[in-house]
Each structure stands twice: as structure tokens, then as C-alpha cells.
């Protein structure tokens, strides 16, 4: 099953004694060709797992950087089927790096759960994060993903207490995504001590790897959070790098791809021995 890539990745990194570096980029941003060159370059730059954003017009959990990235992608005519096509193309050269789609329910619902799950598996998707679907409402989607062999990765937050945790962990596979701050992406810095405390508590209830994201921007934060986590996610900083490299009309430049990949290289080094 495609989901085995996630299990293999985390097992390999555990044996190496380090956390996974997880990168988030938006499909189709700032344009299809540039976006694919970024995506293709992520593993060599240091990404162990790739989260690929599915562009959506109302990304409620995202701060301004990822909202802008979604808008740039949508202006390019990017859709859910095109996002799956990107994964298929990526898999022609890379059968190892796990890819997790991250987005919102509406496009998946429009596609149909069974159809989406099958197409995702066939394209080479390993997991799915759906930000706006609580566990109590996710069984129909979870069932289809399970049939197709695609992991449903749920979110836990600082407000997920011990009473709520079992519902969050139910039917979760691949890894658990711990949201390190309250609020939207890219708007605050995580409290590292609090993050470690919450992860230690959650680990008493699950053997799943736990990856931490939201607000992580610097090598120092990556290194500090990794002490207590199985993975560290960086997203807003990377899509900000895309935006900062664009020309006056919002077009990609010769700086776009290297700016993003150089940042990935810098951040990922924080998880590797000196």
C-alpha cells in the first residue's frame, strides 16, 4: 500500500536518531512549471516528507502567506485533479519520498470520497490531512481512504485534552499532526516547552509518530522542537520565500526555485549531525 512509505520513512529516521523534516508547499504556486521544479527539488534539499497543499478559495486555518499562495495557484487555474496529476508526475522519478495532501473538504466532497481516495492512491499519495473535518464527521471519508490504503492524518492542538484525544486518534494512521499554536498558520511562534509537554502527554496514548507544525520558521526552532517530536513541519516560511522571489507582476523569477530550496537546505540541516 502507498501508506507504507510513511511507516518506512519514520522507521528509517528513528534508526538514524533524528526527526523527519516535513516541508509544505502549495500545488501550482506560483505557476505549474515553477511549482513542479520546487517539488522535485525538495528531497535533495533535505525534505523527508512533503505536504502538498490543495488550493482552496477559503483556507480558514491558514494565515496570510498560505492564503496568498492558494490565491496564486487558483489564478493559474489549479484544481484538485491537477494536483493529483502533479503527484503522478513526481512519482515517475521518486518512488520513495512520502507525499501528504493537505487541504479542505469541499473539493474532495465534490469529487466524491470513493473516487478521490482511489485516484489519490493511484497517483501515489500516501496520506491526507483535511483541516475542516472533525473526527465525528469523517467516517465516510476515512472508510474510503482505508480501502484505498491512504492514511488519514488528524490534527491535535494545544486544546486537545485527554477526553478529546481518543476521538482524534481513532482511525488515524501515518502520523499525528500536532498544531503547536492556537490560531492560524504563520502568525505566532510556538512555545517549545509547552509543545514538548503536550507531545509527551499524547505519546502515552499512541505509538504514532507525532509531527509538529504551525509557526516554525527558523533552524533554531526546528532543532528545539525536534528534541521531543518525530517530525517538524515548515510551511509558511517556504511559501513566503516563493512570494518574496516573485517579479513585479507576481511572476516567477530565476530566484524563485533556488530561494525556496536553499531555505529548505538550511532548515533541514538543523536535524542532521554537524
C-alpha positions as CSV (number, residue, x, y, z in Angstrom):
1,X,0.0,0.0,0.0
2,X,1.2,3.6,-0.6
3,X,0.8,4.4,3.1
4,X,3.9,2.1,3.7
5,X,6.1,4.9,2.5
6,X,5.3,6.9,5.7
7,X,5.9,4.0,8.0
8,X,9.2,3.2,6.3
9,X,10.3,6.8,6.4
10,X,9.7,7.3,10.1
11,X,11.3,3.9,11.0
12,X,14.4,4.8,9.0
13,X,14.8,8.2,10.6
14,X,14.2,6.7,14.1
15,X,17.1,4.3,13.4
16,X,19.2,7.3,12.4
17,X,18.2,9.1,15.7
18,X,16.6,12.1,14.2
19,X,13.2,13.7,13.4
20,X,11.7,14.0,10.0
21,X,11.9,17.3,8.2
22,X,8.4,17.9,6.6
23,X,8.0,20.6,4.0
24,X,4.7,22.2,3.0
25,X,4.3,23.8,-0.5
26,X,1.2,24.8,-2.4
27,X,0.5,22.9,-5.6
28,X,0.7,25.2,-8.6
29,X,2.3,28.1,-6.8
30,X,3.4,30.5,-8.3
31,X,2.9,28.7,-11.6
32,X,2.7,25.0,-12.6
33,X,6.3,24.7,-14.0
34,X,8.0,26.5,-11.2
35,X,5.9,24.7,-8.6
36,X,6.9,21.3,-10.0
37,X,10.6,22.3,-10.1
38,X,10.3,23.2,-6.4
39,X,8.5,20.0,-5.6
40,X,11.0,17.9,-7.5
41,X,13.9,19.5,-5.7
42,X,12.7,19.2,-2.1
43,X,14.0,15.7,-1.3
44,X,17.6,16.5,-2.4
45,X,17.4,19.8,-0.4
46,X,16.5,17.8,2.7
47,X,12.8,17.2,2.8
48,X,12.0,13.8,4.3
49,X,8.2,14.1,3.8
50,X,6.3,16.5,1.6
51,X,3.0,18.1,2.4
52,X,1.4,19.3,-0.8
53,X,-1.3,22.0,-0.4
54,X,-4.5,21.6,-2.4
55,X,-5.5,25.1,-3.4
56,X,-8.9,26.2,-2.0
57,X,-10.6,29.6,-2.0
58,X,-11.4,29.7,1.7
59,X,-8.5,28.2,3.7
60,X,-9.8,29.0,7.1
61,X,-6.9,27.6,9.1
62,X,-4.2,29.4,7.1
63,X,-2.6,32.7,7.8
64,X,-1.9,35.3,5.1
65,X,1.2,33.5,3.5
66,X,-0.7,30.3,2.6
67,X,-3.9,32.2,1.8
68,X,-1.9,34.2,-0.8
69,X,-0.2,31.0,-2.1
70,X,-3.7,29.4,-2.6
71,X,-4.9,32.5,-4.5
72,X,-1.8,32.5,-6.8
73,X,-2.4,28.8,-7.5
74,X,-6.1,29.3,-8.2
75,X,-5.4,32.2,-10.6
76,X,-3.2,29.7,-12.5
77,X,-6.3,27.5,-12.9
78,X,-5.0,24.9,-10.5
79,X,-7.6,22.3,-9.3
80,X,-7.7,19.1,-7.3
81,X,-7.3,16.8,-10.4
82,X,-4.3,18.9,-11.5
83,X,-2.8,18.4,-8.0
84,X,-3.2,14.7,-8.3
85,X,-1.5,14.9,-11.8
86,X,1.4,16.6,-10.2
87,X,1.8,13.7,-7.7
88,X,1.7,11.2,-10.6
89,X,4.4,13.1,-12.4
90,X,6.5,13.3,-9.3
91,X,6.3,9.6,-8.8
92,X,7.8,9.0,-12.2
93,X,11.1,9.9,-10.7
94,X,10.6,9.4,-7.0
95,X,9.0,6.3,-5.5
96,X,10.4,6.9,-2.0
97,X,9.5,10.3,-0.6
98,X,6.1,10.3,1.1
99,X,3.6,12.8,-0.1
100,X,0.7,14.0,2.1
101,X,-2.1,16.2,0.6
102,X,-3.3,18.9,2.9
103,X,-6.4,20.9,2.4
104,X,-10.2,21.3,2.9
105,X,-13.2,19.1,2.5
106,X,-15.2,20.9,-0.2
107,X,-13.1,19.9,-3.3
108,X,-12.9,16.3,-2.0
109,X,-16.6,16.2,-1.4
110,X,-17.3,17.5,-4.9
111,X,-15.0,14.8,-6.3
112,X,-16.7,12.0,-4.3
113,X,-15.0,10.2,-1.4
114,X,-14.6,6.9,-3.2
115,X,-13.3,8.4,-6.4
116,X,-11.0,10.7,-4.7
117,X,-9.5,8.0,-2.5
118,X,-8.9,5.7,-5.4
119,X,-7.4,8.5,-7.6
120,X,-5.2,9.6,-4.7
121,X,-3.8,6.1,-4.1
122,X,-3.2,5.5,-7.8
123,X,-1.4,8.8,-8.2
124,X,1.0,7.9,-5.3
125,X,-0.4,9.9,-2.4
126,X,0.4,8.5,1.0
127,X,-1.7,10.5,3.3
128,X,-4.4,13.2,3.6
129,X,-4.9,16.0,6.1
130,X,-8.3,17.6,6.0
131,X,-8.3,20.7,8.2
132,X,-12.0,21.3,8.4
133,X,-13.4,17.8,9.1
134,X,-13.7,16.8,12.8
135,X,-13.4,13.1,13.7
136,X,-17.2,12.8,14.3
137,X,-17.9,13.6,10.7
138,X,-15.0,11.9,8.9
139,X,-16.0,8.2,8.9
140,X,-17.3,8.1,5.3
141,X,-14.0,9.6,4.0
142,X,-11.9,7.6,6.5
143,X,-13.5,4.4,5.3
144,X,-12.8,5.1,1.6
145,X,-9.2,6.1,2.4
146,X,-8.7,3.0,4.4
147,X,-9.9,0.8,1.5
148,X,-7.5,2.6,-0.9
149,X,-4.5,2.4,1.5
150,X,-4.2,6.1,2.1
151,X,-3.5,7.4,5.6
152,X,-5.9,9.8,7.2
153,X,-3.7,12.1,9.3
154,X,-5.6,14.1,12.0
155,X,-4.7,17.2,13.8
156,X,-4.3,17.6,17.6
157,X,-4.0,21.1,19.1
158,X,-3.0,22.7,22.5
159,X,-6.7,22.5,23.4
160,X,-7.0,18.7,22.7
161,X,-7.3,17.4,26.2
162,X,-7.3,13.7,27.4
163,X,-11.0,13.4,27.0
164,X,-10.9,14.6,23.4
165,X,-7.7,12.7,22.4
166,X,-9.2,9.2,21.8
167,X,-11.6,10.7,19.1
168,X,-8.7,12.4,17.4
169,X,-6.6,9.2,17.4
170,X,-9.4,7.0,16.1
171,X,-8.7,5.8,12.5
172,X,-5.5,8.0,12.4
173,X,-2.5,6.5,10.7
174,X,0.8,7.5,9.2
175,X,1.4,10.2,11.8
176,X,-0.4,12.6,14.1
177,X,0.0,16.3,13.2
178,X,0.3,18.4,16.3
179,X,-0.6,22.1,15.8
180,X,1.9,24.0,18.0
181,X,-0.1,27.2,18.4
182,X,-3.7,28.3,18.8
183,X,-4.7,30.3,15.7
184,X,-3.8,30.1,12.0
185,X,-0.6,29.2,10.3
186,X,2.4,31.5,10.2
187,X,1.1,34.0,12.8
188,X,2.9,33.2,16.1
189,X,5.9,31.3,17.4
190,X,5.5,28.0,19.3
191,X,6.3,27.7,23.0
192,X,8.8,24.9,22.8
193,X,8.4,23.8,26.4
194,X,4.7,23.6,26.1
195,X,4.9,21.7,22.8
196,X,7.2,19.1,24.4
197,X,4.8,18.8,27.4
198,X,1.8,18.2,25.1
199,X,3.7,15.7,22.9
200,X,4.8,13.7,26.0
201,X,1.2,13.5,27.2
202,X,-0.1,12.4,23.8
203,X,2.6,9.8,23.4
204,X,1.1,8.0,26.4
205,X,-1.9,7.3,24.3
206,X,-0.4,6.4,20.9
207,X,2.6,4.9,19.2
208,X,2.0,7.0,16.1
209,X,4.9,9.4,15.2
210,X,4.0,13.0,16.0
211,X,5.0,15.8,13.7
212,X,4.8,19.4,14.9
213,X,3.8,22.4,12.7
214,X,2.4,25.9,12.6
215,X,4.7,28.8,13.4
216,X,8.1,27.0,12.8
217,X,10.4,29.2,10.8
218,X,14.0,29.1,11.9
219,X,16.7,26.4,12.2
220,X,16.8,27.0,16.0
221,X,13.0,26.3,16.3
222,X,13.4,23.2,14.1
223,X,16.2,21.8,16.3
224,X,14.5,22.7,19.6
225,X,11.1,21.2,18.7
226,X,12.7,18.0,17.2
227,X,14.0,17.1,20.7
228,X,10.5,16.0,21.6
229,X,8.9,15.3,18.3
230,X,9.2,12.7,15.5
231,X,8.9,15.3,12.8
232,X,8.9,19.1,12.3
233,X,6.8,20.8,9.7
234,X,7.7,24.1,7.9
235,X,5.2,25.7,5.6
236,X,4.6,29.4,5.8
237,X,8.3,30.2,5.7
238,X,8.6,28.4,2.4
239,X,5.6,29.9,0.7
240,X,6.8,33.3,1.9
241,X,10.1,32.6,0.2
242,X,8.1,32.0,-3.0
243,X,6.3,35.3,-2.7
244,X,9.5,37.3,-1.9
245,X,11.2,36.0,-5.0
246,X,8.4,37.0,-7.5
247,X,8.6,39.8,-10.0
248,X,6.6,43.0,-10.1
249,X,3.6,41.3,-11.7
250,X,3.7,38.2,-9.5
251,X,5.6,36.1,-11.9
252,X,8.3,33.7,-11.0
253,X,12.0,34.7,-11.5
254,X,15.3,33.0,-11.7
255,X,15.5,33.4,-7.9
256,X,12.3,31.5,-7.0
257,X,13.3,27.9,-7.1
258,X,16.8,28.4,-5.5
259,X,15.4,30.7,-2.8
260,X,13.0,28.0,-1.6
261,X,15.3,25.1,-1.9
262,X,18.2,26.9,-0.2
263,X,15.8,27.7,2.7
264,X,14.8,24.0,2.9
265,X,18.5,23.0,2.9
266,X,19.3,25.5,5.7
267,X,16.3,24.4,7.9
268,X,16.8,20.7,7.3
269,X,20.5,20.9,8.4
270,X,19.2,21.6,11.9
271,X,18.1,18.0,12.2
272,X,21.3,16.4,10.9
273,X,24.6,15.8,12.7
274,X,27.2,18.6,12.4
